[in-house]
Amino acid sequence: MDVEPIKVNDKNGNPIMIGLVLVWKISDTYKACFEVDSDVRSTITETSMKSVKSFDSFVRVQSDAALRKLAGLYAYDNMERDDEEITLRSGGEEVNERLEAELRKHLEIAGIEVVEARINYLAYAAEIASVMLRRQQADAIISAREKIVEGAVSMVDLALKKLSADKIVELDEERKAAMVSNLLVVLCADESASPVINTGTLYQ
C-alpha cells in the first residue's frame, strides 16, 4: 500500500508532508473477521470484495494515525549543527523501526501483520519550504566558513612557526600582526587576492 503524503506537524511544530509504503497481510483471520466491519448480508463474492475494501480502508486510517504520531516524536531536521538528536530526515532505520512499531500497535487488533513499512516521502509543507531552504543554505554557508577560518588560522600558525624555526626572517609583533592579517585575507577571501608590492617599509 502506497499511502499518500499527509500534512502534519513535526516535533517543533513545523508543517511537513510525510508518506509511507506499507506491506501488510492478514495473520489472524478470526480477529480480521470480527474487528473489521464488513457487510455479511451480501453474497460470498460481494462480501469478499467488500471485506477487501474494508481492510484497505482500515489500514489506511490506521496508517494515517501512525504517521501523525511518528511525526510528532521527531523534528524534521537538526537546525543546530551540534545537536545529535535523531530526526525524520537523518534517523533512517531507527525512524522506520519506530514507524513499524506504531503501525503494529494500530493494526494487530484486527489480526493484521506489518511485513514492512518505510517512509517514502518527506518534505517541508509548501508554505514554509522556501524559507527552510534558505535557512538550510545559510547553515551550510556558515558551516563552510567556520571550516575555512579554522583551516586558515592553522595555516597561518604553521607559517609563522616555520619561518621562525628555519630562521628565514625575524618578525616583531607588529610585522607578525600584519602578516597574519594579510594571510587571513588571502586564505579566507572568495576571490583570488591581487598582490601589492611594498617598495618602502612597513612603517612608512
C-alpha positions as CSV (number, residue, x, y, z in Angstrom):
1,M,0.0,0.0,0.0
2,D,1.3,3.4,-1.0
3,V,0.0,5.8,1.5
4,E,-0.3,9.3,0.0
5,P,1.7,12.1,1.8
6,I,-0.3,13.9,4.5
7,K,0.4,17.3,6.1
8,V,1.3,17.0,9.8
9,N,3.4,19.0,12.3
10,D,6.8,17.7,13.4
11,K,8.1,17.8,17.0
12,N,9.0,21.5,16.5
13,G,5.6,22.4,15.2
14,N,6.8,22.8,11.6
15,P,4.3,21.7,8.9
16,I,5.7,18.8,6.8
17,M,4.5,16.4,4.2
18,I,5.1,12.7,5.0
19,G,4.1,9.5,3.3
20,L,4.8,5.8,3.6
21,V,4.8,2.5,1.7
22,L,3.4,-0.4,3.7
23,V,3.4,-4.2,3.1
24,W,0.8,-6.0,5.2
25,K,-1.0,-9.3,5.5
26,I,-3.8,-10.8,7.5
27,S,-2.3,-13.2,10.0
28,D,-5.3,-13.8,12.3
29,T,-8.5,-14.4,10.3
30,Y,-10.6,-14.5,13.4
31,K,-9.7,-11.0,14.5
32,A,-9.9,-9.8,10.9
33,C,-13.4,-11.1,10.5
34,F,-14.8,-9.7,13.7
35,E,-12.8,-6.5,14.3
36,V,-13.1,-5.0,10.8
37,D,-16.5,-4.0,9.6
38,S,-17.9,-5.8,6.5
39,D,-21.4,-6.5,5.1
40,V,-22.2,-10.1,5.8
41,R,-25.6,-9.9,4.3
42,S,-24.2,-9.8,0.7
43,T,-23.4,-12.8,-1.4
44,I,-20.0,-14.6,-0.8
45,T,-18.3,-12.8,-3.8
46,E,-19.7,-9.4,-2.8
47,T,-18.7,-9.9,0.8
48,S,-15.2,-10.8,-0.2
49,M,-14.9,-7.7,-2.3
50,K,-16.4,-5.5,0.5
51,S,-14.1,-7.1,3.0
52,V,-11.0,-6.3,0.9
53,K,-12.2,-2.7,0.7
54,S,-12.9,-2.6,4.5
55,F,-9.4,-3.9,5.2
56,D,-7.9,-1.4,2.8
57,S,-9.8,1.5,4.4
58,F,-9.0,0.3,7.9
59,V,-5.2,0.0,7.1
60,R,-5.2,3.5,5.5
61,V,-6.9,5.1,8.5
62,Q,-4.6,3.4,11.0
63,S,-1.5,4.3,8.8
64,D,-2.6,7.9,8.9
65,A,-2.8,7.8,12.7
66,A,0.6,6.1,13.0
67,L,2.2,8.7,10.7
68,R,0.8,11.6,12.7
69,K,2.1,10.2,15.9
70,L,5.5,9.4,14.4
71,A,5.9,13.0,13.1
72,G,5.2,14.4,16.5
73,L,8.0,12.4,18.0
74,Y,10.8,13.8,15.8
75,A,11.9,17.0,14.3
76,Y,12.2,17.2,10.5
77,D,15.9,18.2,10.7
78,N,18.5,19.5,13.0
79,M,18.9,23.2,12.6
80,E,21.6,23.2,15.3
81,R,24.7,21.6,13.8
82,D,26.0,20.3,17.2
83,D,22.7,18.7,18.0
84,E,22.9,14.9,17.8
85,E,19.1,14.3,18.2
86,I,17.6,11.8,15.8
87,T,15.4,13.4,13.2
88,L,13.0,12.2,10.5
89,R,15.5,13.1,7.8
90,S,18.6,11.6,9.4
91,G,17.0,8.8,11.5
92,G,17.0,6.2,8.7
93,E,16.4,2.7,10.0
94,E,15.6,3.8,13.6
95,V,12.8,6.0,12.4
96,N,11.4,3.3,10.1
97,E,11.6,0.8,13.0
98,R,9.6,3.2,15.2
99,L,7.1,3.6,12.4
100,E,6.7,-0.2,12.1
101,A,6.2,-0.4,15.9
102,E,3.5,2.3,15.8
103,L,1.7,0.5,12.9
104,R,1.8,-2.8,14.6
105,K,0.1,-1.3,17.6
106,H,-2.7,0.1,15.4
107,L,-3.1,-2.9,13.2
108,E,-2.6,-6.0,15.4
109,I,-6.0,-5.5,17.0
110,A,-7.5,-6.5,13.6
111,G,-5.2,-9.5,13.1
112,I,-3.1,-7.6,10.5
113,E,0.6,-8.1,10.4
114,V,3.1,-5.4,9.3
115,V,5.6,-7.1,7.0
116,E,7.5,-3.9,6.2
117,A,7.0,-0.1,6.4
118,R,9.1,2.7,5.1
119,I,8.8,6.4,4.8
120,N,8.9,7.1,1.1
121,Y,8.2,10.8,1.1
122,L,9.4,13.6,3.4
123,A,9.4,17.3,2.7
124,Y,8.5,20.6,4.3
125,A,5.0,21.8,3.5
126,A,4.8,24.3,0.6
127,E,4.1,27.3,2.7
128,I,7.4,27.1,4.6
129,A,9.6,25.1,2.1
130,S,11.3,28.2,0.5
131,V,12.1,29.7,3.9
132,M,13.5,26.5,5.3
133,L,15.6,26.0,2.2
134,R,17.2,29.5,2.7
135,R,17.8,28.6,6.3
136,Q,19.5,25.3,5.3
137,Q,21.6,27.2,2.8
138,A,22.6,29.7,5.4
139,D,23.6,27.0,7.8
140,A,25.7,25.3,5.1
141,I,27.5,28.6,4.3
142,I,28.2,29.3,8.0
143,S,29.5,25.7,8.5
144,A,31.7,26.1,5.4
145,R,33.0,29.5,6.6
146,E,33.9,28.0,10.0
147,K,36.0,25.3,8.3
148,I,37.7,27.8,6.1
149,V,38.6,30.1,9.1
150,E,39.7,27.1,11.2
151,G,42.0,25.9,8.3
152,A,43.3,29.5,7.6
153,V,44.3,30.0,11.3
154,S,46.0,26.7,11.3
155,M,48.0,27.5,8.2
156,V,49.0,31.0,9.5
157,D,50.2,29.4,12.7
158,L,52.2,26.9,10.8
159,A,53.7,29.6,8.6
160,L,54.8,31.7,11.5
161,K,56.3,28.7,13.3
162,K,58.1,27.5,10.2
163,L,59.6,31.0,9.4
164,S,60.8,31.2,13.0
165,A,62.2,27.6,13.2
166,D,64.0,27.9,9.9
167,K,65.3,31.4,10.8
168,I,64.1,32.7,7.4
169,V,63.1,36.0,8.8
170,E,62.7,37.6,12.2
171,L,59.4,39.3,12.7
172,D,58.4,41.6,15.5
173,E,54.9,41.6,16.9
174,E,53.7,44.4,14.6
175,R,55.0,42.6,11.5
176,K,53.5,39.3,12.7
177,A,50.1,41.0,13.1
178,A,50.4,42.5,9.5
179,M,51.4,39.1,8.1
180,V,48.5,37.3,9.9
181,S,46.1,39.9,8.6
182,N,47.3,39.5,5.0
183,L,47.4,35.7,5.1
184,L,43.8,35.5,6.5
185,V,42.6,37.8,3.8
186,V,44.2,35.7,1.1
187,L,43.1,32.3,2.6
188,C,39.5,33.4,3.5
189,A,38.6,35.5,0.5
190,D,36.1,34.3,-2.0
191,E,38.2,35.7,-4.9
192,S,41.9,35.4,-5.7
193,A,44.0,38.1,-4.0
194,S,45.8,40.7,-6.0
195,P,49.4,41.1,-4.6
196,V,50.7,44.6,-3.9
197,I,54.4,45.1,-3.7
198,N,55.6,47.4,-0.9
199,T,58.7,49.2,-2.1
200,G,59.1,51.0,1.1
201,T,59.0,49.8,4.7
202,L,56.1,48.7,6.9
203,Y,56.4,51.9,8.9
204,Q,56.2,54.4,6.0
